Amino acid sequence: MSLFKKNPEKQTTACSCNASCSNDARVCACGHREESIHSIKVLGSGCPSCHALYENCQDAVKELGLSVDVEYITDIQIIMSYGVMSMPALVINDKVMSMGKVLKVPDLIVMLNK
């Protein structure tokens, strides 16, 4: 009897084109791109820099054709729950991706395509 576990097999799910692709894949074998971004939040105090990041995020989402809403959160309790110390901050899928920077649309497009 081995003390080591075998590597678990990668689970597959059917994408909308009915092909099989791995859970962490963004493109299945047929080339169909699966949406993996389910939430985008801009955390800010309401300052011009925070508004600029929010607008840039909306532009990037629109340019990429993503079907996700960009939330703008100013509630300090929610902001503190993310451990953010400088604003504006960008949160994608509940993970803090940027703090204290106003990212430009091209930079956001690269970040959202990863």
N, C-alpha and C positions, 0 to 999 in steps of 0.2 A: 504494500500500500504506500503510495507516494504522499509525502507531506506537502507537496507543491500542487497548487491548483493549475489546471490547464488554462491556457488563455481562452476566455469566453469567445464564442463566435460572434462576429459582428452581426448585429440585428439589422434587418432590412425592413423598409416600409415601402408601400406602394405610393408613388407620387401621382399627381393628378393625371399623368399620361398613362398610368397603369404599368409603368416599368418599375423595376425594383432598384432602389438606391439606398445607400447607407444613411443612417440617421444624421451623421455630421456632414454629409455631402450637400453642396449648394447646387450642383449640377448633376443630374442623373445621366445614365448611359446614353439616353436619347438626346441629350443636350438641353432638356427642359430645366430651367432654373427654378429651384425651390426657394420660397421666401423663408429666411431664417431670422429676420429681424421682426420682433413682435412689439417692441416699444422703444420709443426715443423720447427722452426727457431732457429739457434744458432747465437747470437749476440756477436761479438768480434772484437778485434783490429788487429787480425792476429798473436797474441802471441802463444807460444806453448800450454798454458793452453786452449786457445780458440779452437785451432786445436784438442786437445785431447777430448774436449767435443763434437765437431762435429763428430769425428771418433767414439766415444762411442755411440752417437745417431744413427749413421748409422748402427752400429753393433746391437744395440737393436731393431731397426726397422726391420732389416733383420732377426734376431732371432725370432721375433714375427710374421713375415710374413705379415707385414702391407704394404699396397700399397700407401705409401705417401713418397714424396721426402723430404729430410732434406735440408733446405737452410742454407747457411752460409753467414751472412750479416755483412759487415764491414763499410757500409756507416754510418757515425756519425749522420747524420740528421735522418735517419730511427731509429737508436739506441736511440737517444734522444726522438723520438716520443713515445717510449714505457716507458719512465721515468726510464730507467736503469741507475744506478749510479756506478755499478761495473760489470766487465766482467770477465769471460764469462757469458752470460745469456741465458736461455732456454725459448722459447716462444712456447706454444702449443695452437693451435686454437686462436691465437692473445691474449693470456693471459700469462703474465710473470709468470713462474713457479719456476724459480731459478735464483739467481744472485750471482756472485762471487765464484762459486763452480764448480769443475770439477766432475760431477756426474759419477759414475761407471756404467757399463752396467747393473748389477743386479738392481741398484737403478732406472735406467731409465726404465727398464722393468716393475717394480712395478708401476712407475708413469704413464706409457703409458697404463697399464691395468686398471686403475681406471676409 
